[in-house]
Amino acid sequence: PRASSDHATAVVVEAPADATVSRLKNLVREALGPESRGRYLRLIVRGRLLAPDGAALEGFKLRDGEAVHAVLAARGVRGGHQAALARGGGHHHASSDSSSSSALIG
């Protein structure tokens, strides 16, 4: 279940076999349009965060047509909770205007 303040959109993107996480993020941002600009984006597949950005997608063993969940941080949140923890920050709570999307890899 998702909170009523979340926004969900389904998009379909195709990434080349040798693409990186960063390239897939760019494709998802293009598909989502202006709302995704300047916002921290996480990609999640089968419960696993696709990271780091320079990692090859082939290392994650993605399958054709598999759903990848794209989570945009709320506007003004720099990197979201995980990035804040990685920077050594304390507890950070994102506001409720975060949104999620599903991208089908084809």
C-alpha positions in Angstrom: 0.0 0.0 0.0 1.1 3.5 -0.6 0.2 6.8 1.1 -2.3 9.0 -0.6 0.3 11.8 -0.9 2.5 9.6 -3.2 2.3 9.8 -6.9 2.8 6.7 -9.1 3.5 6.7 -12.8 4.4 3.8 -15.1 6.9 4.3 -17.8 8.7 2.0 -20.2 12.3 2.5 -21.1 14.8 0.4 -23.0 18.4 0.3 -21.8 21.2 -1.2 -23.8 22.8 -4.4 -22.4 26.0 -2.5 -21.5 24.3 0.4 -19.8 25.2 1.7 -16.4 22.9 2.6 -13.5 23.5 6.2 -14.3 22.4 5.7 -18.0 19.2 4.0 -16.8 18.5 6.9 -14.4 18.9 9.3 -17.3 16.5 7.3 -19.4 13.9 7.2 -16.5 14.3 11.0 -15.9 13.7 11.6 -19.7 10.6 9.5 -19.5 9.3 11.2 -16.3 9.9 14.6 -17.7 10.5 17.9 -15.9 9.2 16.8 -12.5 12.3 14.6 -12.0 14.9 17.3 -12.7 17.1 18.2 -9.8 15.7 15.5 -7.6 17.6 12.6 -6.1 16.5 9.3 -7.9 16.8 5.8 -6.5 16.2 2.7 -8.7 15.2 -0.5 -7.0 14.7 -4.0 -8.5 13.6 -7.1 -6.5 14.1 -5.1 -3.3 17.7 -4.2 -4.2 19.0 -0.7 -4.7 20.8 -0.3 -8.1 24.0 1.4 -6.9 26.5 2.8 -7.4 25.7 4.9 -10.5 28.7 3.7 -12.3 27.8 0.0 -11.9 26.9 -2.0 -15.1 23.3 -3.1 -15.2 24.4 -6.6 -16.2 25.8 -7.1 -12.7 22.2 -6.9 -11.4 21.0 -9.7 -13.7 18.0 -7.7 -14.9 15.5 -9.6 -17.0 13.7 -8.3 -20.1 10.4 -6.7 -19.0 11.3 -6.6 -15.4 9.9 -3.8 -13.2 12.4 -1.4 -11.8 11.0 1.0 -9.2 12.1 4.6 -9.4 11.8 6.7 -6.3 12.2 10.4 -6.5 13.2 12.2 -3.3 11.0 15.2 -2.3 12.0 18.5 -3.7 14.8 20.1 -1.7 15.9 16.8 -0.2 19.6 16.3 -1.2 20.2 12.6 -1.7 17.4 11.3 0.5 17.8 9.3 3.7 20.4 6.8 2.4 22.7 9.5 1.1 22.4 11.5 4.4 23.4 8.4 6.3 26.3 7.8 3.9 27.5 11.4 4.5 27.4 10.8 8.2 24.2 12.8 8.7 21.7 12.1 11.4 18.1 11.1 11.0 16.5 12.8 8.0 12.8 12.5 7.1 11.8 13.3 3.6 8.6 15.3 3.2 5.5 13.7 1.8 5.9 14.9 -1.8 8.2 12.1 -2.8 7.0 10.0 -5.7 7.6 6.6 -7.2 7.4 5.2 -10.7 7.9 1.8 -12.2 10.0 1.4 -15.3 9.8 -1.8 -17.4 13.2 -2.7 -18.8 12.8 -4.0 -22.4 
